[in-house]
Amino acid sequence: MFCRYFCFFSLCLFLQTQRRCSLGRVSSLGGSDAASLPGFENLTMGYNKYLRPYFGGEPVQIAMSLDIASISSISETDMDYTATIYLRQRWTDPRLVFHGNKSFTLDARLVELLWVPDTYIVESKRSFLHDVTVGNRLIRLFSNGTILYALRITTTVACNMDLSKYPMDTQTCRLQLESWGYDENDVIFTWLRGNDSVHGIEKLRLSQYTVERYYTLISKSQQETGSYPRLILQFELRRNVLYFILETYVPSTLLVMLSWVSFWITLDSVPARTCIGVTTVLSMTTLMIGSRSSLSKTNCFIKAIDVYLGICFTFIFGALVEYAVAHYSSSQKRTAKTPQEGPANELTKEMEGINITSILSSSITSYKQQISFTGIEISSDNINCSDLTMKTHEKIKCLLRNKMYRIISYFTIQNPSNVDHYSKLLFPLFFMLVNVFYWAYYLYF
C-alpha cells in the first residue's frame, strides 16, 4: 500500500514538473511573438484610438481605391441602384511604425483597437457589411506605419434619372464617399491612382444597360459645420434598346400597318372594316397599358416610348375615322339620288288613271311652282350683298353666309371612293415621315 501511494505521488510530481516546463516554453514563445508583432506595444502603451494620427497638426491623407464586384439591380421606379463594392483605404499612422520591411495581416477584430476614418456613402438608402463567415474586413499593417483597411459592402444608392428619352436614354449615376465628422483640416481624401483606382466596372454585364464610361473626381462638400472632403465615382449607363424594339416598337408598328388593310376593302363591307378598326384600336390600347404598367411610379414623365405609342394610336384611330367619313359620305350620296327618282315613278303611276287635259294642267301648275321655288332657292344661295336697300347688319350676315357656303363646298366629298384611294398613299407616307423625325430627334438630340 505504501509503495502504491509513493508511485502515485511521484507520478503527480512528474506531471506537474512537465506542465511547468511546457508553460514556460509557451510563455517564452508568446513573449517573443508579442515582441515581434508590430503595433501591440503601441496599442498597450500610450496609443489612443480616439485621436487621429497627427492630432493637432497636419491632416491625414486617406488614399482610396474601389473594386466594383457587381451591380445587381437598377430601378427606374425607385431611382436607385444596388452595388457590391470592395472599399480599400490607406493612411499612415506614425504611432504604428516598427523596424523592418515586413507587413502583417491582423485579425479583423483588431480594428476596434485602431483609429479608422469615418467614411460613409453619400445618398445611400441601405447599406450593410458582409459577415459570412466572419466580418469581411481586412487590416494590414506596414513597417512605415501605413494601414490598409478593406471592406466588402453592399449598398443601395440613389440615382436621379431623366426618363424623357426612355428607352433610348443614358443615365449618369454616382458613388460618393465622404468624411462624416472630420473636415478638410483633419483629413484629405484622394484617389490612390486616379481613374485606375477603380476596377471591375468595365467588366460588368448588366441586363438592360451597358457601362459607356466612368471617371473619378475629387470634390468638397460645403455644409454648415464645415467643408468636408469627398470622392466621386461617376459612370454613365446606356440602355439597351433592342429589347424594347422587339417588345413594343415592332408590335405597335405592325398594328398600324394592319389598320391600313381596311383601305383595300370596299365600303360596303361594313363588318370587315369595322372589325379591323376596333380590333387594332383595342390591341393598341392594351399595348400602351402594358408598357406603362412596368413603370407605374414614373408616369409623370412623358417618355419617348409613350410618344411613339401615342403616334401609333393616332394613326390607327385615324384609319377607323377615315372609314366612318367615307361610309357616311357614300350613304349621303345614295340618299341624295333617291328623291330625284321617286317623283318620276309616282308621276308615271298617276298618268295611267288621268287624261291628257288633266296632265297638261297639272304639269303647267307644277312647273310654275317649281320655277318659283327654284328661284327662291337660287336667290337664297346667291344673295346680292351689294343691294343698297339692305341694312349694315344684314350685309354682314350675307357675307358670312356666302363664306360659309364656300368653305362647306371645299370639304364636300364628291366621290367617297377617292377617300380610300388617297388614304392608301397618305397614311403610309405620313407615318414614315413621323418615324424619321422621331428617331432622329431621340437618337441624335
Disulfide bonds with the S-S distance in Angstrom:
Cys159-Cys173 2.00
Cys385-Cys398 1.82
